[in-house]
Amino acid sequence: MAESNNMLSLQDSELNSVRAEVAELRKKVSNLKSNLSIAETVVLEVEKRHSLKLAIVYSKVNANAQDDIELEAEEEIMLEDSISKVLDNFEVPHSM
């Protein structure tokens, strides 16, 4: 009977040790989940900021392209005006 009690005491001790280990593992899993949640939030924030920066750059590129198109159109009009003025002042010799 003493041997049986010792065996039960040893099993109880092992069971308590396993329970403590399980509790510690659950705590670690909980911490890992919390860290993962924080990391996911950071990633989402970075993606949002990156998308916003891309949108701003895209907008600036489009605005600059539009400015370039308008400038080219103005330069073309000025060139046409200059050509017209030159042609207006150009005298065609009359045939005799």
C-alpha positions in Angstrom: 0.0 0.0 0.0 2.9 2.4 0.7 4.2 1.7 -2.7 0.8 2.5 -4.2 0.7 5.8 -2.3 4.2 6.7 -3.5 3.1 5.9 -7.0 0.0 8.1 -6.7 2.1 10.9 -5.1 4.6 10.7 -8.0 1.7 10.8 -10.5 0.1 13.8 -8.8 3.5 15.6 -8.8 3.9 14.9 -12.5 0.4 16.0 -13.2 0.9 19.2 -11.3 4.1 19.8 -13.3 2.3 19.2 -16.6 -0.5 21.5 -15.5 2.0 24.3 -14.7 3.7 23.7 -18.0 0.4 23.9 -19.9 -0.5 27.2 -18.0 2.9 28.6 -19.0 2.4 27.6 -22.6 -1.0 29.1 -22.7 0.4 32.4 -21.4 3.1 32.3 -24.1 0.5 31.6 -26.8 -1.6 34.5 -25.5 1.5 36.8 -25.6 2.3 35.6 -29.1 -1.3 36.3 -30.3 -1.1 39.8 -28.8 2.3 40.5 -30.5 0.8 39.2 -33.8 -2.2 41.5 -33.5 0.2 44.4 -32.9 2.3 43.4 -35.9 -0.8 43.1 -38.1 -1.9 46.6 -37.0 1.5 48.1 -37.8 1.5 46.4 -41.2 -1.9 47.7 -42.0 -0.8 51.2 -41.0 2.3 51.0 -43.1 0.3 49.8 -46.1 -2.2 52.7 -45.6 0.6 55.2 -45.5 2.4 53.7 -48.5 -0.8 53.7 -50.5 -1.4 57.4 -49.5 2.2 58.3 -50.5 1.7 56.5 -53.9 -1.6 58.4 -54.4 0.1 61.7 -53.7 3.0 60.9 -56.0 0.6 59.8 -58.7 -1.4 62.9 -58.3 1.8 65.1 -58.5 3.0 63.2 -61.6 -0.4 63.7 -63.3 -0.5 67.4 -62.3 3.1 67.9 -63.7 2.1 66.1 -66.9 -1.0 68.3 -67.3 1.2 71.4 -66.7 3.7 70.2 -69.3 0.8 69.6 -71.8 -0.6 73.1 -71.2 2.9 74.6 -71.5 3.5 72.8 -74.8 0.1 74.0 -76.1 0.9 77.6 -75.1 4.3 77.4 -76.8 2.7 76.0 -79.9 0.2 78.9 -80.0 3.0 81.4 -79.5 5.0 79.8 -82.3 1.9 79.9 -84.6 1.4 83.5 -83.8 5.1 84.3 -84.5 4.8 82.5 -87.9 1.6 84.3 -88.7 3.3 87.7 -87.9 6.3 86.8 -90.1 4.0 85.7 -92.9 1.9 88.8 -92.6 5.0 91.0 -92.9 6.4 88.9 -95.8 5.8 90.5 -99.1 5.3 88.3 -102.1 6.8 89.8 -105.2 4.3 90.5 -107.9 4.9 88.7 -111.1 5.4 90.8 -114.1 
